[in-house]
Amino acid sequence: MKSPTCRASISVSCSEPSVILNEVKNLKQIAVFASGSGTNFEALACACEDGRIPARCVLMVCDKPGAAVIERAARHGIPAFVFSPKDYPDKAAFEKEIVSRLDELGVDLVCLAGYMRIVGDVLLGAYRGRIINIHPSLLPSFKGAHAVEDAVAYGVKVFGITIHYVDESLDGGRIIAQRAFEYEGSDSAEVHRIGQAIEHQLYIETVNKLLK
């Protein structure tokens, strides 16, 4: 039987669902936060659906109304909480609403996947030790939103991906997993393309290990 394919500008393929997994009760619950296209979100969603991750993706949180990840969530039938921060008086206010939704769904693990906001005290206080992030560099080198571009400008020849716990620091929480790759060129877009494929695989593997 042909495997269904998640269609978008960058596609993520979903394998056939595991019959055994579908019969398992009391699976862990994960939520994924994203601000953009959502390819890492979709990779995790597919992995939950086909049994590579022993969990259900029960919520997608997005701070950018109109972001492509919202359509991806709809295609997978995953509820989405989409908000505009400017509609709230401060970060604490919208994080309280997020925490309420996470608590209601019994979320065990929060996965940041291109969520372009620093997690504040409210969310950290409620889910410390249960929030992880994926970053396109070998931390602690090249923190921040332009990690790949900064690494290329510096002349780096070995790039990589890091998954880490989230704390109060910028991309500074304890490292969980890393994967490196060599690249001799100077095209940031190419580094992003190579890195993205590695991100999908590494995130699935890491979430799977953390939930077992």
Secondary structure, DSSP 8 states (H G I E B T S, - for coil): ----EE-SSS-EE-----HHHHH--S-EEEEEEESSS-HHHHHHHHHHHHTSSSEEEEEEEESSTT-HHHHHHHHTT--EEE--GGGSSSHHHHHHHHHHHHHHHT--EEEESS--S---HHHHHHHTTSEEEEESS-TTSS-STTHHHHHHHHT-SEEEEEEEE--SSTT-S-EEEEEEEE--S--HHHHHHHHHHHHHHHHHHHHHHHH-
